[in-house]
Amino acid sequence: MEEYKELDDPVDEVYRVRLALLEEYGGIEGYSKHLDEVRPKWEAMGFRRIEETSGKAHL
């Protein structure tokens, strides 16, 4: 595994991180499944996942 080095451009950094997550979890469906699995742990820490329906975000 190569050493992590943050990119200078924040937009490029966001895309790099997103691509890495999608590759790690086998696409958006796999990443969504992972988020569903860890949801109780994160909610216990006070975080909430925003669900998007009809183009509007809801808590």
Biopython code that builds the backbone (N, CA, C, O; Angstrom):
import numpy as np
from Bio.PDB.StructureBuilder import StructureBuilder

atoms = [
    (1, "MET", "N", (0.850, -1.179, 0.000)),
    (1, "MET", "CA", (0.000, 0.000, 0.000)),
    (1, "MET", "C", (0.893, 1.239, 0.000)),
    (1, "MET", "O", (1.852, 1.336, 0.766)),
    (2, "GLU", "N", (0.553, 2.177, -0.876)),
    (2, "GLU", "CA", (1.377, 3.372, -0.957)),
    (2, "GLU", "C", (1.056, 4.348, 0.168)),
    (2, "GLU", "O", (-0.039, 4.333, 0.730)),
    (3, "GLU", "N", (2.010, 5.179, 0.478)),
    (3, "GLU", "CA", (1.839, 6.146, 1.553)),
    (3, "GLU", "C", (0.834, 7.223, 1.151)),
    (3, "GLU", "O", (0.865, 7.719, 0.025)),
    (4, "TYR", "N", (-0.051, 7.580, 2.072)),
    (4, "TYR", "CA", (-1.063, 8.602, 1.809)),
    (4, "TYR", "C", (-0.423, 9.977, 1.768)),
    (4, "TYR", "O", (0.360, 10.336, 2.647)),
    (5, "LYS", "N", (-0.764, 10.749, 0.731)),
    (5, "LYS", "CA", (-0.316, 12.134, 0.632)),
    (5, "LYS", "C", (-1.505, 12.953, 0.146)),
    (5, "LYS", "O", (-2.029, 12.725, -0.944)),
    (6, "GLU", "N", (-1.917, 13.901, 0.965)),
    (6, "GLU", "CA", (-3.049, 14.746, 0.606)),
    (6, "GLU", "C", (-2.709, 15.587, -0.617)),
    (6, "GLU", "O", (-1.603, 16.115, -0.734)),
    (7, "LEU", "N", (-3.671, 15.705, -1.524)),
    (7, "LEU", "CA", (-3.474, 16.512, -2.723)),
    (7, "LEU", "C", (-3.599, 17.989, -2.392)),
    (7, "LEU", "O", (-4.244, 18.359, -1.411)),
    (8, "ASP", "N", (-2.985, 18.827, -3.206)),
    (8, "ASP", "CA", (-3.042, 20.276, -2.984)),
    (8, "ASP", "C", (-4.412, 20.863, -3.312)),
    (8, "ASP", "O", (-4.838, 21.829, -2.679)),
    (9, "ASP", "N", (-5.097, 20.295, -4.285)),
    (9, "ASP", "CA", (-6.402, 20.796, -4.707)),
    (9, "ASP", "C", (-7.489, 20.063, -3.910)),
    (9, "ASP", "O", (-7.608, 18.843, -4.027)),
    (10, "PRO", "N", (-8.281, 20.775, -3.105)),
    (10, "PRO", "CA", (-9.298, 20.102, -2.277)),
    (10, "PRO", "C", (-10.351, 19.368, -3.104)),
    (10, "PRO", "O", (-10.859, 18.337, -2.663)),
    (11, "VAL", "N", (-10.687, 19.869, -4.282)),
    (11, "VAL", "CA", (-11.675, 19.187, -5.129)),
    (11, "VAL", "C", (-11.111, 17.856, -5.616)),
    (11, "VAL", "O", (-11.798, 16.835, -5.584)),
    (12, "ASP", "N", (-9.859, 17.873, -6.065)),
    (12, "ASP", "CA", (-9.214, 16.627, -6.478)),
    (12, "ASP", "C", (-9.134, 15.642, -5.314)),
    (12, "ASP", "O", (-9.267, 14.433, -5.508)),
    (13, "GLU", "N", (-8.917, 16.159, -4.109)),
    (13, "GLU", "CA", (-8.827, 15.303, -2.928)),
    (13, "GLU", "C", (-10.166, 14.620, -2.648)),
    (13, "GLU", "O", (-10.199, 13.433, -2.323)),
    (14, "VAL", "N", (-11.260, 15.358, -2.773)),
    (14, "VAL", "CA", (-12.594, 14.770, -2.560)),
    (14, "VAL", "C", (-12.847, 13.662, -3.574)),
    (14, "VAL", "O", (-13.308, 12.580, -3.209)),
    (15, "TYR", "N", (-12.550, 13.922, -4.837)),
    (15, "TYR", "CA", (-12.745, 12.904, -5.869)),
    (15, "TYR", "C", (-11.871, 11.678, -5.611)),
    (15, "TYR", "O", (-12.322, 10.549, -5.807)),
    (16, "ARG", "N", (-10.636, 11.882, -5.175)),
    (16, "ARG", "CA", (-9.731, 10.770, -4.905)),
    (16, "ARG", "C", (-10.280, 9.896, -3.780)),
    (16, "ARG", "O", (-10.275, 8.669, -3.875)),
    (17, "VAL", "N", (-10.753, 10.541, -2.717)),
    (17, "VAL", "CA", (-11.296, 9.795, -1.576)),
    (17, "VAL", "C", (-12.567, 9.046, -1.988)),
    (17, "VAL", "O", (-12.739, 7.878, -1.638)),
    (18, "ARG", "N", (-13.446, 9.708, -2.723)),
    (18, "ARG", "CA", (-14.679, 9.049, -3.176)),
    (18, "ARG", "C", (-14.376, 7.839, -4.052)),
    (18, "ARG", "O", (-14.977, 6.779, -3.876)),
    (19, "LEU", "N", (-13.450, 7.991, -4.991)),
    (19, "LEU", "CA", (-13.085, 6.882, -5.863)),
    (19, "LEU", "C", (-12.516, 5.720, -5.057)),
    (19, "LEU", "O", (-12.836, 4.561, -5.322)),
    (20, "ALA", "N", (-11.678, 6.027, -4.080)),
    (20, "ALA", "CA", (-11.085, 4.978, -3.242)),
    (20, "ALA", "C", (-12.175, 4.223, -2.470)),
    (20, "ALA", "O", (-12.117, 2.999, -2.360)),
    (21, "LEU", "N", (-13.167, 4.945, -1.935)),
    (21, "LEU", "CA", (-14.258, 4.298, -1.199)),
    (21, "LEU", "C", (-15.093, 3.409, -2.121)),
    (21, "LEU", "O", (-15.452, 2.291, -1.752)),
    (22, "LEU", "N", (-15.398, 3.904, -3.312)),
    (22, "LEU", "CA", (-16.185, 3.107, -4.253)),
    (22, "LEU", "C", (-15.431, 1.856, -4.675)),
    (22, "LEU", "O", (-16.027, 0.787, -4.807)),
    (23, "GLU", "N", (-14.134, 1.979, -4.887)),
    (23, "GLU", "CA", (-13.331, 0.806, -5.240)),
    (23, "GLU", "C", (-13.277, -0.189, -4.074)),
    (23, "GLU", "O", (-13.370, -1.400, -4.279)),
    (24, "GLU", "N", (-13.127, 0.330, -2.859)),
    (24, "GLU", "CA", (-13.027, -0.536, -1.682)),
    (24, "GLU", "C", (-14.297, -1.341, -1.446)),
    (24, "GLU", "O", (-14.234, -2.511, -1.066)),
    (25, "TYR", "N", (-15.459, -0.711, -1.671)),
    (25, "TYR", "CA", (-16.726, -1.368, -1.369)),
    (25, "TYR", "C", (-17.448, -1.893, -2.600)),
    (25, "TYR", "O", (-18.601, -2.311, -2.503)),
    (26, "GLY", "N", (-16.794, -1.880, -3.752)),
    (26, "GLY", "CA", (-17.386, -2.476, -4.945)),
    (26, "GLY", "C", (-18.502, -1.664, -5.569)),
    (26, "GLY", "O", (-19.439, -2.236, -6.126)),
    (27, "GLY", "N", (-18.428, -0.361, -5.492)),
    (27, "GLY", "CA", (-19.435, 0.498, -6.109)),
    (27, "GLY", "C", (-20.354, 1.127, -5.083)),
    (27, "GLY", "O", (-20.210, 0.923, -3.878)),
    (28, "ILE", "N", (-21.297, 1.892, -5.589)),
    (28, "ILE", "CA", (-22.179, 2.664, -4.714)),
    (28, "ILE", "C", (-23.092, 1.755, -3.897)),
    (28, "ILE", "O", (-23.402, 2.066, -2.747)),
    (29, "GLU", "N", (-23.530, 0.629, -4.479)),
    (29, "GLU", "CA", (-24.404, -0.275, -3.729)),
    (29, "GLU", "C", (-23.662, -0.881, -2.533)),
    (29, "GLU", "O", (-24.218, -0.983, -1.440)),
    (30, "GLY", "N", (-22.415, -1.277, -2.745)),
    (30, "GLY", "CA", (-21.622, -1.840, -1.659)),
    (30, "GLY", "C", (-21.313, -0.818, -0.581)),
    (30, "GLY", "O", (-21.328, -1.134, 0.609)),
    (31, "TYR", "N", (-21.032, 0.411, -1.002)),
    (31, "TYR", "CA", (-20.746, 1.465, -0.026)),
    (31, "TYR", "C", (-22.000, 1.809, 0.775)),
    (31, "TYR", "O", (-21.928, 2.040, 1.981)),
    (32, "SER", "N", (-23.149, 1.842, 0.097)),
    (32, "SER", "CA", (-24.412, 2.112, 0.795)),
    (32, "SER", "C", (-24.712, 1.008, 1.813)),
    (32, "SER", "O", (-25.173, 1.288, 2.920)),
    (33, "LYS", "N", (-24.450, -0.247, 1.433)),
    (33, "LYS", "CA", (-24.659, -1.369, 2.357)),
    (33, "LYS", "C", (-23.746, -1.226, 3.577)),
    (33, "LYS", "O", (-24.169, -1.455, 4.710)),
    (34, "HIS", "N", (-22.494, -0.848, 3.333)),
    (34, "HIS", "CA", (-21.550, -0.633, 4.440)),
    (34, "HIS", "C", (-22.064, 0.457, 5.381)),
    (34, "HIS", "O", (-22.014, 0.297, 6.601)),
    (35, "LEU", "N", (-22.555, 1.560, 4.821)),
    (35, "LEU", "CA", (-23.077, 2.644, 5.656)),
    (35, "LEU", "C", (-24.270, 2.175, 6.487)),
    (35, "LEU", "O", (-24.409, 2.559, 7.649)),
    (36, "ASP", "N", (-25.126, 1.349, 5.897)),
    (36, "ASP", "CA", (-26.265, 0.796, 6.652)),
    (36, "ASP", "C", (-25.786, -0.067, 7.814)),
    (36, "ASP", "O", (-26.387, -0.059, 8.889)),
    (37, "GLU", "N", (-24.702, -0.812, 7.596)),
    (37, "GLU", "CA", (-24.168, -1.688, 8.641)),
    (37, "GLU", "C", (-23.556, -0.911, 9.804)),
    (37, "GLU", "O", (-23.682, -1.320, 10.959)),
    (38, "VAL", "N", (-22.901, 0.195, 9.508)),
    (38, "VAL", "CA", (-22.236, 0.965, 10.572)),
    (38, "VAL", "C", (-23.121, 2.074, 11.141)),
    (38, "VAL", "O", (-22.731, 2.774, 12.074)),
    (39, "ARG", "N", (-24.313, 2.223, 10.568)),
    (39, "ARG", "CA", (-25.225, 3.288, 11.002)),
    (39, "ARG", "C", (-25.509, 3.281, 12.505)),
    (39, "ARG", "O", (-25.420, 4.340, 13.127)),
    (40, "PRO", "N", (-25.847, 2.139, 13.124)),
    (40, "PRO", "CA", (-26.141, 2.155, 14.568)),
    (40, "PRO", "C", (-24.961, 2.667, 15.407)),
    (40, "PRO", "O", (-25.152, 3.408, 16.371)),
    (41, "LYS", "N", (-23.769, 2.271, 15.037)),
    (41, "LYS", "CA", (-22.575, 2.713, 15.763)),
    (41, "LYS", "C", (-22.417, 4.239, 15.665)),
    (41, "LYS", "O", (-22.159, 4.912, 16.663)),
    (42, "TRP", "N", (-22.576, 4.770, 14.443)),
    (42, "TRP", "CA", (-22.419, 6.217, 14.250)),
    (42, "TRP", "C", (-23.551, 6.996, 14.922)),
    (42, "TRP", "O", (-23.314, 8.060, 15.493)),
    (43, "GLU", "N", (-24.773, 6.477, 14.857)),
    (43, "GLU", "CA", (-25.892, 7.157, 15.516)),
    (43, "GLU", "C", (-25.708, 7.178, 17.027)),
    (43, "GLU", "O", (-26.092, 8.144, 17.687)),
    (44, "ALA", "N", (-25.118, 6.111, 17.581)),
    (44, "ALA", "CA", (-24.841, 6.080, 19.021)),
    (44, "ALA", "C", (-23.842, 7.156, 19.416)),
    (44, "ALA", "O", (-23.826, 7.608, 20.561)),
    (45, "MET", "N", (-23.005, 7.568, 18.461)),
    (45, "MET", "CA", (-22.029, 8.639, 18.712)),
    (45, "MET", "C", (-22.627, 10.018, 18.440)),
    (45, "MET", "O", (-21.953, 11.030, 18.628)),
    (46, "GLY", "N", (-23.893, 10.069, 17.996)),
    (46, "GLY", "CA", (-24.561, 11.345, 17.781)),
    (46, "GLY", "C", (-24.657, 11.789, 16.338)),
    (46, "GLY", "O", (-25.196, 12.862, 16.067)),
    (47, "PHE", "N", (-24.146, 10.992, 15.391)),
    (47, "PHE", "CA", (-24.225, 11.354, 13.975)),
    (47, "PHE", "C", (-25.547, 10.891, 13.394)),
    (47, "PHE", "O", (-26.152, 9.942, 13.893)),
    (48, "ARG", "N", (-25.993, 11.552, 12.352)),
    (48, "ARG", "CA", (-27.199, 11.163, 11.640)),
    (48, "ARG", "C", (-26.891, 11.118, 10.153)),
    (48, "ARG", "O", (-26.195, 11.984, 9.623)),
    (49, "ARG", "N", (-27.419, 10.092, 9.481)),
    (49, "ARG", "CA", (-27.258, 9.973, 8.042)),
    (49, "ARG", "C", (-28.417, 10.668, 7.357)),
    (49, "ARG", "O", (-29.577, 10.429, 7.692)),
    (50, "ILE", "N", (-28.109, 11.517, 6.409)),
    (50, "ILE", "CA", (-29.148, 12.232, 5.663)),
    (50, "ILE", "C", (-29.626, 11.337, 4.541)),
    (50, "ILE", "O", (-28.822, 10.808, 3.773)),
    (51, "GLU", "N", (-30.914, 11.169, 4.445)),
    (51, "GLU", "CA", (-31.522, 10.389, 3.370)),
    (51, "GLU", "C", (-32.082, 11.371, 2.350)),
    (51, "GLU", "O", (-32.728, 12.353, 2.717)),
    (52, "GLU", "N", (-31.839, 11.111, 1.089)),
    (52, "GLU", "CA", (-32.342, 11.992, 0.053)),
    (52, "GLU", "C", (-33.536, 11.336, -0.641)),
    (52, "GLU", "O", (-33.447, 10.207, -1.122)),
    (53, "THR", "N", (-34.649, 12.062, -0.683)),
    (53, "THR", "CA", (-35.830, 11.600, -1.394)),
    (53, "THR", "C", (-36.384, 12.763, -2.175)),
    (53, "THR", "O", (-36.462, 13.878, -1.658)),
    (54, "SER", "N", (-36.767, 12.529, -3.397)),
    (54, "SER", "CA", (-37.364, 13.549, -4.270)),
    (54, "SER", "C", (-36.499, 14.806, -4.346)),
    (54, "SER", "O", (-37.025, 15.913, -4.457)),
    (55, "GLY", "N", (-35.190, 14.644, -4.288)),
    (55, "GLY", "CA", (-34.306, 15.786, -4.437)),
    (55, "GLY", "C", (-34.181, 16.640, -3.204)),
    (55, "GLY", "O", (-33.490, 17.658, -3.239)),
    (56, "LYS", "N", (-34.833, 16.262, -2.094)),
    (56, "LYS", "CA", (-34.751, 17.030, -0.857)),
    (56, "LYS", "C", (-34.128, 16.160, 0.220)),
    (56, "LYS", "O", (-34.492, 14.993, 0.364)),
    (57, "ALA", "N", (-33.203, 16.710, 0.970)),
    (57, "ALA", "CA", (-32.556, 15.961, 2.045)),
    (57, "ALA", "C", (-33.397, 16.027, 3.314)),
    (57, "ALA", "O", (-33.921, 17.079, 3.678)),
    (58, "HIS", "N", (-33.513, 14.890, 3.973)),
    (58, "HIS", "CA", (-34.255, 14.804, 5.236)),
    (58, "HIS", "C", (-33.381, 14.134, 6.274)),
    (58, "HIS", "O", (-32.569, 13.269, 5.945)),
    (59, "LEU", "N", (-33.541, 14.525, 7.518)),
    (59, "LEU", "CA", (-32.810, 13.861, 8.601)),
    (59, "LEU", "C", (-33.592, 12.672, 9.081)),
    (59, "LEU", "O", (-33.152, 11.971, 9.992)),
]
sb = StructureBuilder()
sb.init_structure("model")
sb.init_model(0)
sb.init_chain("A")
sb.init_seg("    ")
for serial, (resi, resn, name, xyz) in enumerate(atoms, 1):
    if name == "N":
        sb.init_residue(resn, " ", resi, " ")
    sb.init_atom(name, np.array(xyz, "f"), 0.0, 1.0, " ", f" {name:<3s}", serial, name[0])
structure = sb.get_structure()
